[in-house]
Amino acid sequence: MAQIGVVSYNADEAVETRSVYYSGEDTLPTGAVLCYKHDAEVGADDRKLQRGVNVVKPATANLMYPAGILDPRDAGKTGPCYVRVIVPRRGSFVTALVKANATGGTTMLAPENDSYALAAHTGAETNTLVQNEPCIAVATETANTSSEAATKLVALR
């Protein structure tokens, strides 16, 4: 069973966190988006390698399985290791890594292939999985971070 806790984040909002196992080898940046490993074994003997626990850098095959935003307390950790993610819950405001030309209150954001950042959602339907991109947030700041990702406040949806 995943460990779940509540932390204060941003404007003292309580957000839910979950302990997951990052099986990659990168050093995780602040605000990183992580996805569940879509082909992890369902009943793996080693619990950390099981589906629903094992997370990786977003890639085409797992974009539709977002695990959440890296808890700021775990930024800078290098995998493989256990980390906490902020569970995507509608209405939560969190700082996430964003790589988009974003307009606050308008630009929908989704995990991006081969990146720890959220990018502008390209699908026309924001409430469905279009092109394997689940829209998990909306930008709350107007900023152009399309050339280099930066941490920005987003509203989870």
Secondary structure, 3 states (H helix, E strand, C coil): CCCEEEEEECCCEEEEEEEEEECCCCECCCCCEEEECCCCECCCCCHHHECCCEEECCCHHHCCCEEEEECHHHCCCECCEEEEEECCCCCCEEEEEECCEECCCCCEEEECCCCCCEEECCCCCCCCCECCECCCEEECCCEECCCCCEEEEEEEC
